[in-house]
Amino acid sequence: MMEKATIELLRELTEANGVPGFESRIAQIMRSHLEDVAEISTDGLGSLIARMEGSSERPRVMLAGHMDEIGFMVKLVTEDGFVKFAQLGGWWEQVLLGHRVVIETSKGPVTGLIGAKPPHLLQEEERKKITQRRDMFIDVGASDREQATEEFGIRPGDAIVPWSPFEALAGGDRLMAKGWDDRVGVALAIETLQALHGKNHPNTLFGVGTVQEEVGLRGAETSADVVNPDVALVLETGIAGDVPGIKDDESALKLGAGAGIYVLEGSAIPNLRLRDLAIDLCEEHGLDCQLTVLERGGTDAGRIHIHARGVPSLVLGVPTRHIHSHSGIISARDYETTLKLTVALCEALDEDRVAALTA
């Protein structure tokens, strides 16, 4: 059974809103959980960096989880009071229609609905087509543009976030929420530092909540300049393929089968010795793991591993169903396994072992 404190941390992180460029609320949460165990700073883009020294100043181990989630931004308000929107991060139009969203305005949150044409009015050919985002709108219940802008406070540039509360599903192990990509990585960074606080880990750990990953891995680049890491663990989701319509050669990850270890992702090939160390530690500690390939898309490793002279990097992922939609599902058991693996790696990465990664 997952610890209550972990459940509440995951609830707090996923129910908070933070699309690319608007991550300050997530940074505040991260700071509140780490300010008693680490030295907190930020880079110029807003990535949060929590430094916790162990028995040695080096190696510098960077634990990166991105704070942003996919969402939208207000483009304009029509004369009739409907909101047209731009996307922040990768969306597939088919998952958008009919979902609730929250617009974060200067006057407070405004709830709306991505409008859908009733099936009664659809011609046969229309039913077969995917509605393009440019043709969609958000209905906030306004009677006209004046009410939407003056009374509700909606204006271009406001962030728009899916509305999806955290929930533990029947059975207890499966957790559903928005924003697992990548609040699960932020939670792993927080709990790893908390687990190793006061222990004699042979390095200096940097728990980093990066910004703007979903729009170009931007915070990973700037925060790596600050940390100047010797080795990096990127803490992520992994695409679970154990649902109808996904073949094993597209994704073989399964919920409940353990931590995901990326052997390839679209922006980085892992350091092979670091990859093998993770696999060996899973065997040594009796932890279930799954090897995974992501041929399209990328993670913060894409920027971190080419920092300066190069940084040995590895991506760990908690298997997650339905990422890049309004809600996703993870296994609490997989999260706990990934946390144990992350802690074990941090305990193992001393100066000699990190030097051997590239010897």
C-alpha positions in Angstrom: 0.0 0.0 0.0 1.4 3.4 -1.0 2.4 5.7 1.9 -0.3 8.4 2.6 2.4 11.1 2.3 3.2 9.9 -1.2 -0.4 9.8 -2.3 -0.9 13.4 -1.0 2.2 14.6 -2.8 1.0 13.1 -6.1 -2.4 14.6 -5.5 -1.0 18.0 -4.8 1.3 18.0 -7.8 -1.2 16.7 -10.3 -4.1 18.9 -9.2 -2.0 22.0 -9.4 -1.8 23.7 -12.8 1.4 24.5 -14.7 1.5 24.5 -18.5 4.8 25.6 -20.3 5.8 29.0 -19.2 3.4 29.0 -16.2 5.2 26.5 -13.9 5.6 28.8 -10.8 2.9 27.0 -8.8 4.6 23.7 -9.3 8.0 25.3 -8.3 6.3 26.5 -5.1 5.1 23.0 -4.2 8.5 21.6 -5.0 10.2 24.2 -2.9 7.9 23.6 0.1 8.8 19.9 0.2 12.6 20.4 -0.2 13.5 23.7 1.5 14.3 21.8 4.8 16.5 19.3 3.1 18.3 21.2 0.3 19.6 24.5 -0.8 17.1 26.0 -3.3 17.9 28.2 -6.3 16.4 28.9 -9.7 17.7 29.6 -13.2 16.7 32.5 -15.4 13.8 30.6 -17.0 12.3 29.4 -13.7 13.6 25.9 -13.3 14.0 25.0 -9.6 17.3 23.6 -8.5 17.6 21.8 -5.1 21.2 21.1 -4.1 21.9 18.5 -1.4 25.5 17.7 -0.6 26.6 14.2 0.6 30.0 13.0 1.6 31.7 14.5 -1.6 31.2 17.6 -3.7 31.6 15.5 -6.8 30.2 13.8 -8.7 27.3 16.1 -9.3 24.2 14.0 -10.0 21.3 15.8 -11.7 17.8 14.4 -11.1 15.6 16.1 -13.6 11.8 16.0 -13.8 10.0 18.7 -15.8 7.3 20.7 -14.1 5.2 21.7 -17.1 2.2 19.8 -18.4 0.6 20.0 -21.8 -2.2 22.5 -22.2 -3.3 25.6 -24.2 -3.2 29.3 -24.3 -5.9 31.9 -25.2 -5.5 33.3 -28.7 -8.6 35.5 -28.9 -12.1 35.9 -27.7 -14.8 36.0 -30.5 -17.5 38.6 -30.6 -19.9 36.0 -29.3 -17.7 35.3 -26.3 -16.2 32.0 -27.4 -12.4 31.4 -26.8 -10.1 30.3 -29.5 -6.9 28.7 -28.3 -3.3 27.7 -29.2 -1.8 24.5 -28.0 1.2 24.2 -25.6 2.8 20.8 -26.2 1.7 17.8 -28.3 -2.0 17.1 -28.6 -4.0 14.9 -30.9 -7.2 16.6 -31.8 -9.4 13.5 -31.3 -8.9 13.6 -27.5 -10.0 17.3 -27.1 -13.7 17.7 -27.9 -16.2 17.7 -25.1 -13.6 18.1 -22.3 -13.6 20.6 -19.4 -10.8 23.0 -19.1 -9.8 25.8 -16.7 -8.7 29.2 -18.0 -6.3 30.9 -15.5 -7.2 34.6 -15.7 -6.1 37.7 -13.7 -9.5 37.5 -12.0 -9.2 33.9 -11.1 -10.0 30.5 -12.7 -12.8 30.3 -15.3 -14.2 26.9 -16.2 -15.1 26.1 -19.8 -15.9 23.3 -22.2 -14.2 22.5 -25.6 -17.4 22.6 -27.7 -18.6 19.7 -29.7 -21.2 19.6 -32.4 -24.1 17.3 -31.4 -24.3 14.1 -33.4 -27.8 15.0 -34.5 -26.4 17.8 -36.7 -23.5 15.9 -38.2 -23.7 14.7 -41.8 -22.3 11.3 -42.5 -19.1 12.6 -44.0 -18.5 14.9 -41.0 -18.6 11.9 -38.6 -15.6 10.4 -40.3 -13.4 13.5 -40.0 -11.3 14.6 -37.1 -12.1 18.2 -36.1 -9.0 20.3 -36.4 -7.9 22.4 -33.3 -8.1 25.6 -35.4 -11.8 24.9 -35.8 -12.5 24.3 -32.1 -13.6 26.8 -29.4 -14.1 26.9 -25.7 -17.5 27.8 -24.3 -17.2 29.6 -20.9 -20.9 30.6 -20.8 -20.3 34.2 -21.8 -23.0 36.0 -23.7 -20.5 38.1 -25.7 -16.9 39.3 -25.9 -17.4 42.1 -23.4 -18.6 39.7 -20.7 -15.8 37.2 -21.4 -13.1 39.8 -21.3 -14.4 42.5 -18.8 -16.4 40.4 -16.3 -14.5 37.1 -16.6 -11.1 38.6 -17.2 -10.1 36.4 -20.2 -7.4 37.8 -22.4 -4.9 36.5 -25.0 -1.9 34.8 -23.2 -3.9 33.3 -20.4 -3.1 29.6 -19.7 -5.7 26.9 -20.2 -5.4 23.6 -18.4 -7.4 20.4 -18.6 -9.7 19.8 -15.6 -9.2 16.4 -14.1 -9.0 15.7 -10.4 -6.8 13.1 -8.8 -8.5 9.8 -8.0 -7.4 6.4 -6.8 -9.3 3.8 -8.9 -11.0 0.7 -7.6 -8.5 -1.8 -6.4 -6.2 0.8 -4.9 -3.0 0.3 -7.1 -4.1 2.4 -10.1 -4.1 6.2 -9.8 -5.7 8.5 -12.3 -4.9 12.2 -12.8 -3.9 14.8 -15.3 -0.3 15.9 -15.7 1.5 12.6 -14.9 3.9 13.8 -17.7 5.8 14.9 -15.8 4.6 15.5 -12.2 5.5 11.9 -11.6 9.1 12.8 -12.3 8.9 15.9 -10.0 7.6 13.7 -7.2 10.4 11.2 -7.8 13.0 13.9 -7.5 11.4 15.2 -4.3 11.1 11.8 -2.6 14.6 10.7 -3.7 16.2 13.8 -2.0 14.0 13.3 1.1 15.0 9.6 1.3 18.7 10.4 1.1 18.6 13.4 3.4 21.0 12.8 6.3 22.5 9.7 4.7 26.1 9.4 3.5 25.5 9.4 -0.2 28.8 9.7 -2.1 28.0 12.7 -4.3 26.1 16.0 -4.4 22.5 15.6 -5.6 20.6 18.2 -7.6 16.9 17.7 -7.7 15.8 19.9 -10.6 12.3 20.8 -11.7 12.8 22.0 -15.3 10.5 24.3 -17.2 9.2 24.2 -20.8 10.1 20.6 -21.6 6.9 20.2 -23.7 7.8 23.0 -26.0 11.5 22.3 -26.7 13.4 21.0 -23.6 14.3 24.5 -22.8 14.7 24.4 -19.0 16.9 21.3 -19.3 19.4 23.3 -21.2 19.5 26.3 -18.9 19.4 24.3 -15.6 22.2 22.0 -16.9 24.3 25.2 -17.3 23.7 26.0 -13.6 24.3 22.5 -12.3 27.1 21.4 -14.6 26.4 17.8 -13.8 28.8 14.8 -14.1 25.9 12.4 -14.6 22.1 12.7 -15.0 19.0 10.7 -14.3 15.9 12.0 -16.1 12.8 11.0 -14.3 9.8 10.6 -16.6 6.7 8.7 -17.6 6.8 5.8 -20.0 4.2 5.0 -22.6 2.2 2.0 -21.3 1.2 -0.2 -24.2 -1.1 -2.6 -22.4 -4.3 -1.2 -23.8 -6.3 -2.1 -26.9 -4.8 -0.9 -30.1 -1.2 -0.7 -29.1 1.2 -3.4 -30.3 4.2 -4.7 -28.4 6.6 -3.4 -31.0 5.1 0.1 -30.5 5.3 -0.1 -26.7 5.8 -3.2 -24.5 5.6 -1.4 -21.2 2.9 -2.7 -18.8 1.3 -1.2 -15.7 2.4 -3.1 -12.6 5.4 -4.7 -14.2 8.0 -2.3 -12.8 10.2 0.7 -13.6 10.8 1.6 -17.2 14.4 1.9 -18.3 14.8 3.7 -21.6 17.3 2.0 -24.0 16.4 4.6 -26.7 14.4 7.7 -26.9 14.0 10.2 -29.7 16.4 12.8 -28.4 19.1 10.7 -26.7 20.8 7.3 -26.5 21.6 6.5 -22.9 25.1 5.9 -21.6 25.4 2.2 -21.9 27.3 1.6 -18.7 24.8 3.7 -16.7 21.9 1.7 -18.4 23.6 -1.6 -17.4 24.2 -0.3 -13.9 20.4 0.4 -13.5 19.6 -3.1 -14.8 22.1 -4.7 -12.4 20.8 -2.7 -9.4 17.3 -3.9 -10.2 18.5 -7.5 -10.1 20.5 -6.9 -6.9 17.6 -5.2 -5.1 14.9 -7.5 -6.4 13.2 -4.7 -8.4 11.1 -5.3 -11.5 12.1 -3.4 -14.5 11.1 -3.1 -18.2 13.3 -1.9 -21.1 11.6 0.5 -23.4 12.1 2.3 -26.7 10.6 5.6 -27.7 11.4 6.3 -31.3 9.4 9.5 -31.6 9.5 12.4 -29.1 12.2 13.3 -26.6 12.9 14.1 -23.0 15.1 16.5 -21.0 18.0 14.0 -21.6 18.1 15.4 -25.2 19.6 18.7 -23.9 21.4 17.5 -20.7 23.5 14.7 -22.4 25.1 17.2 -24.8 25.9 19.8 -22.1 29.5 21.0 -22.2 31.7 18.0 -23.0 28.8 15.6 -22.6 27.0 14.1 -19.6 26.3 10.4 -19.1 22.5 10.2 -18.9 19.7 7.7 -18.4 15.9 8.1 -18.6 13.8 6.2 -16.1 10.0 6.2 -16.7 7.0 5.2 -14.7 4.6 3.4 -17.1 1.6 5.6 -17.8 -1.5 4.9 -19.8 -3.1 7.7 -22.0 -0.4 10.3 -21.8 -0.9 13.6 -23.6 -4.6 13.5 -23.0 -6.8 15.0 -20.2 -6.1 12.1 -17.8 -3.7 9.3 -17.4 -3.3 6.2 -15.2 -0.3 4.9 -13.4 0.4 2.0 -11.0 1.4 3.0 -7.5 3.6 -0.1 -7.4 5.5 1.0 -10.5 6.1 4.5 -9.0 7.5 3.0 -5.8 9.7 0.6 -7.7 11.1 3.5 -9.8 11.7 5.5 -6.6 13.7 2.6 -5.1 15.7 2.3 -8.3 16.4 6.1 -8.4 17.6 6.0 -4.7 19.8 3.0 -5.4 21.4 4.7 -8.4 22.1 7.8 -6.3 23.7 5.7 -3.6 25.9 3.9 -6.2 27.1 6.8 -8.2 30.4 7.7 -6.5 33.4 9.4 -8.1 35.1 6.2 -9.3 31.9 4.7 -10.8 30.9 7.9 -12.6 34.5 8.2 -14.0 34.2 4.6 -15.3 31.0 5.5 -17.2 33.1 7.2 -19.9 36.6 5.6 -19.3 
